[in-house]
Every structure is written in C-alpha cells, then in structure tokens.
Amino acid sequence: MPEAAGRITVDLGRRTYRVHVEPGCLARAGELALEVVRPSSAVVVGGVGLVGRYADAVAGSLSAAGVRITTLRLRSGERHKTLAAASRLYEGMLAHRLDRAGLVVAVGGGVIGDVAGFAAGTYMRGVSLMQVPTTLLAQADAGVGGKTGVNLPAGKNLVGVFHQPAAVLMDPTVLRTQRPRDFRSGLAEVIKHGIIRDAEFLRDLRGDMPRLLDRDVAALTVAVLRSCEIKASVVAADETETGLRAVLNFGHTVGHALEAVTGYRRVTHGEAVAIGMVSACLIGEELGMTPPNVTSLVVGALQDAGLPTEIPSGSDPVRLLAAMYADKKAVGGALRFVLVREVGDALPGIAVEPKTVLRALARNGR
C-alpha cells in the first residue's frame, strides 16, 4: 500500500518489506540496504554490457557504505534462466565466502532477478535478498512478490521457491536506456495490471501512452508505482498463490506456452503475455464470460503500446496446447485460466476444455 510518495509496503507479517520507486535511488542502494539488513558481505548479481553499469553503481554504493562486496555476471534472456546459471552463482557465492548473514543483490531484468533470487533462496537454505530491477517488465511485475525460479526444457519456472526480498529499489530513470522492443514488452505487464484490477488505471495508461513511449520519467514513475501498488495488494492477500494471486497470471498460460514452443527466441516474454491476454479474452468469449467489447478494449490498449496481439504464423495450436499441460498452472490434468468479465474484474482458476482453447487459439491465429 502507498506509504509515502514513491514508497509501497508489501505487508507480509514478519516478511514485510518496502518497495522504493524513486528516480536516482540506485545511488542510495548502500544506505537503503543498511536500513533493513546488516550484511556480513554482499554478492551483487548483474548483467553484461551497458546494463552491467547499473550493477557497478549499486556495488559502489554498497562498498561506500562499508559492505564487503563482489560482483557476479549473468546473461539476460529466458534461455539463460537455467539450473546451470544458478549453479554458477552458488560457486561465486562460495568463492566470496558468503555466509548465512550475507546479502544477494539482484540488479537487472526479470531473468537476473529470478535466477539470483532463486540462488539466494536456496543457498545455505536462504540468505537475504535485495531486488534492484532495471527493466520495465521487472519493475512493473517480476521485482515484487518473492517468486523466483528457473526454467526446464519442458516449460517456464518449473523449479523455484518463494523468497521475499528485504527491500526493492526501482529507479525509473534507468528505463530510458532500455531497448525499444524490450521496453514495449514491459508495458504488457503494466497494461495487465489495469485489465485485471483497475479500469481507471488502464484508461490513464492509454492517455499517457505517448509520454510513456517517449520514456518520460514522471509518467514512468506513476505507471510503475501504480503497478506495484496493485501487485503488492494481491501478494499481501495471497503470498504463495493459493487463490487470488493467480489473477496476476492473466495471459501467462498461453504466453508461457508460446515462449516454450518457440525456444524463447521468437517472442519476448511481454509479447507472449500480450498475445496470451488476447487469447484469454477469446477463451472467455467462447465461454460467454468475456464480452467482445472487453476483448476489443484489451486489443486496443496493447496496440497502443506497439505490442503484438495475434499468435505468430506457423505456431501450431496443438503444440501450444500440449505445452500448456506442462505448465505448473495446470492442476489435476485440467487447464485453468484467468478470465475477465469486465476490465478490472478478473477471475482465476477457471477450468477450460481443450476444444474450447483450440477454438480460441484458431481465432487468434494469422
């Protein structure tokens, strides 16, 4: 819930933490880390190339605060989100002599946050974690909620743990350096939050879309802050996804399947989720649950952001369906979807027959 401008509390009892959404906050990483933990040492996990500079800035701030640090590097991209990558982090943590009073700081996009968070949650049965997401997708979604994990060849996030961070730092100014395609992909998760929980937010997003696409920092700060507020309220009500939290998976059942069957190379995560959201609306139409005007509104919002809305040509609906059964959201052999009745009104856990899914996928194919 919003506590002050740019600060949200994720209320989880003993695991409660704050999310700071503040331009320039990377320079205060050391100060903010020491407010919540007193680490014996820290391992900063960052990316390579340009994005690696953000990890260097965070490492410098921690060092200036008196924390002994080392920096490890991971490559971005879903195909690098593996047990092998986590294993390399374990080796680096051991080489740094990170103990149970240590801190792992994940600086980067969703893949780095997921792998570093998974390593933090399982190394020595769990060490403290600070998330510093530097992509729009990670700031709007992956950086909050404690979900961590890696992929298996059969599907996404099939190995993982819930490991809540001690704090989350989000600096919207870093989004100005993100590649255009990846930035637009992040907008899919922002739009998703409006679709599932807040119709007014979705209307505001569409009105602000030109400013968002221009990377206006004030507009980005508002969009990221509201996305985090929505996600924090859902996570606080259902930390381990036994019920309500599943609404955050809107679009992800088809989206994850599309990523898997295309080898995590043809579409980005956000593009897959965008296509998945439209597919979910069409499934809802098939069931008489989602009105066609809601589908049209969802398609319009995604197209405003320059996101795809149709399943790519050459994608076999039968293969997509098989990949959905490998997804962890399938329960007892049944496919379950998040469907929307109106914008802002989403229902999780709706069982859908395979033939209904195939009809909807056929409608959304080129």
N, C-alpha and C positions, 0 to 999 in steps of 0.2 A: 504494500500500500504506500502511496506517496507520503513521505515524512517531511520533506523539505524539497525546494526546487532542485531537481537532479538527483534525488536520493529516494530509493524504494527499499522497504524492508520486506524480505521474504520470511514470513512468520511460521517457523517450524519448531517451536519449542526450544530445546537445547541446541538445535542445529540452525537457529535463526541467523540470517546474515543480511548484509546490506548490498544493494546494487547502486553504484555511483555512476550517473550519466552526466558527464561534465567535460566540456571542451578543455583540453590541456591536462587532464588528470594523470596521464602516463608519467609526467614529471614528478608526481606525488606518490608514486607506487610504493616507495620505501616507507614513507610516512604513514600511508594508509594501511600497509601490511602490518606495521608495528602496532597499530591501534587494535588489531584483532588477534594477532599471534606474536609470540616471541620466539622465532625460529632459531634453532641451533645453527642452521645453514639453509641455503636455498638452491634449488635447481631451476633455472629458467629455461623453458622449452619454447623455442621459437622456430620460425620458418627460415627460408633461404632467400637471397636476393634482396630486393627493396623492402619486403615485409620484415626481413630479419633486423632491420634498423630499429623497429619498434621493440623487439626483444632486447636489443642492445641498450635502448633508452631505459627500459624497465630494470635491466640488470645494473645499469649505472646508478639508478635511484636507490635500489636496494643496497648496493655497495656503499654509497654515500651515507646510508642510514646505519652502517656498521655490520651488515649481514654478509657473511662469507658466501660467495656465490660461484656457480659455474653455469655455463650456457650449453645446452644441447640443441641440435637441429633436427627437424623433421620436414619431409616434403609434404606439400599440400596435395589435395586430390583424393577422392574416395578410394582409388586403387592402392593408395599408400596407408590406408587405415586398417592395419593388419596386426595380428599377434606378433609377427616378426618385428614390426615397428615398436610395439610396446616392449618387447624383449630387449631391443637396443637401448631403450630408456632405462630399464632396470639395470643394465650393465653400467650405464653412465652414472646412475644414482649410487651404485655400489662403489664405483671408482672415486666418486666425490665424497664417499663416506657419509652419505645422507642417512641420518638415524630417524627414529620414530618421532623426534621433536622437530624434524625438518619440514620444509615447505617446498611444494612444487608450484611454480607459476607458469601457467599456460598462456602464451602470447601469440595469437594468430586467429585463424578461422576455425570453423567448426570441426574440421578433421584434427587439427592440433589440439583443440580443447577436448575433444572426445578421447583421443589416444593418451594425451598427457593426464587427463582426468582419470581414465581407466588405470593407468600406471600408478597414479597417486593413491587410488582407492584400493589397490591390491598389493602394493609394495609394503612389506612388513605389516600386512593386514590393515594398511591405511595410514597415510600421512596427510597433513594439512595441504589444502589446495587453494590457490587464488586464480581466478579466471580473468584474463585480460583480452576479451575478444576484439579483433581488429577488422572484421568484415561485417557488412550489414546483416548478413544471414545469422552470424554468430551473436551479434549484439541484439538483434530482434528476437532470437529464439534459442539457439544452442547454448549460449553462455549462462542461461538461468535455468535452474531446475534440478541440477545434480545428475542428469543422465550422462553416463559415459559408456564407451564401448568401442568395439572393433567389428569389422565385417568378416564373414566367412565367404568362400566361393558361392555358397548356396543363397546368400542374402545379406542384407544390411543389419548391423547392430545385433547380431545373434549371440555375441558374447559381450557382457558388460555388467556394470554394477551401478547402483545409485550411490553417488558420493558427492554430498553437498559441499560447495566451496565455503571458505571462511569469509570471502569477500569477492565482489565482481567489480572491475573497473572498466568503464566504457567511455572512450574518447571519440565523439563523433567527427572530430577534425581528421582523423586518420582515414575516414571513408572517402576523402577527396582523392586519394591515391589508388583506390581500388579500380581494377579493370572494369570497363563498362558492362560487359556481359555478366561478370560476377556480381557487380553492384545491382543490376536489374534482378538477378536471381534472388538476392536478399530481399528485394521488395515483395517477392511472393510470400514470404513468411509474415511480413508486416501486414499485407493485404489479408492474409489468412486470419489474423487476429481480429480484424474488423468483421470479417464474414461470420466467424463463429460466436463473437461476443458483443460487438459494438457497432451497430449500423451507423451511428453518427460519426464514429471514427473513420469508417470506410468512406463516407461522404466527404469528410475533411481531407482524407488522403487523395481522393480523386481531384479535389480542388487544388491541392498543393502539389500535385504530381510534377508540373513543370519545374517548381523550385527544388523538389527532391531530386529530379533527374539532373538538375544543374549543381547538385551537391551543396545546396545552401545549408550552412551549419545550423542555423536556427531551426529551419524546417526539419532537418535530420534529428536534431535533439528532441524535438516534440514527438516525432514519429517513433523514435527508439524508446523514449520514456513511456509513452502510452502502451507500446507493445510489451514492455517489461512489466508495467502495471497489470495488464491483462494476464500475462503468463504467471506473474507472482501470485495473483489471486487464485488461479486454478491450481497451481502447485501447492499452495498453503492448504487448500481444501482436500487435496488428494496427492500426497507426496510420491507414492510409489505406483501410481496409475492403476488403481483397482476399480475406478469408476469414472468420475468426472474428468480427470486429467486426460483421458483418451480423446477428448474433443480436440486437443492440440494436434492429433494425428490426422486431422481433416486433409484429404488429398494425398496422404502418405502411403496408403495401401497400394494404390495404382502407381504412385510415384516411385516407391521403392522397387516395385516390380520392374518398372521401365528402366530404372538405373541398372538393375541386375542383368536384365536380358541384353542390354546394350554395352555391357562390360564397363560401366562407369566412365565412358568416354564420349558418348554421342550427345548426352544432355547433362547439364549441371543439376545439382540437387534441387535448386529453386525452380528451374524449368520443369523438372519432373513433377514437382509438387503442384505447380500451376496447372499442368495437364491433368494431374490427378484430381485436383479440385473440380475442374470442369467435368471429368469423368464421374466423380461422386455426385455431382448435381444431376447428371443424366441418369445415373442409377436411381437417385431419388425421384426423378420424373417417372421412370419405369414403374416404381412402386406407388406412385400417386402421392408422394410425400413432399417433393420439391416442386413448387410452381415454376413453369417455364420462364416467367419474368425474373425470378431469382437467378436462374441459370444465365440469362442474358446479362443481368447486372454483374455477376461474377466474371463472365467473359469480358465485359466492357472494362472492368477495373484492371484485369490482367493485361488487356491490350493497351490500356493507357500507359502501363509500365513497360511496354515493349516485350512482354513475355508470351511464349507460345501457349496455345490453348488446345491444340489438336495432337493426337498421337502421331508420331513421325511415320512417314510412309515406310512400308516394309516391316513394320512391327507386327508380329503375329499375335492376335488376341489370345489364342490358345496357349502360347508360350507365356504371355503375360499372366494369364490365369494360373498356370502352374507355378509361376514364381510367387504369386500371392499366397499360395498354400504353404510355401516355405517361410513366409514372413511370420514373425512372432505374434502378430496381431490376430492370426488365425487361431481359433480356440475350439478344441474338440472336433477338428476336421471341418469346421464351418468358417466361411469367410464373414468377417464383421467389418462394417464400415461406419465412419462418422458421416451422417447425412444432415442436411439443413432443411428446416421447414420454412424459415424466413431468415433474412440477414440478421445476424445477432442471436439466432436460435438454432443451435446445433445439438444433435443427439448422438452419443457414442453407442457402440456395441450393437448396431443393427445387423442381424444376420440376413444375408442375401444369397439366393440360389445362384449357382454358377451360370445358368442360362440367362438370368437377368443381367449379370455382369457382362456376359458376352454381347448381349444386345446393346448395352450402353457403350461398350468399347467400339462396337461396329459403327455406332452413330458418331463417335468422336474420332474416327479414323479418316485419313485422307483418301 
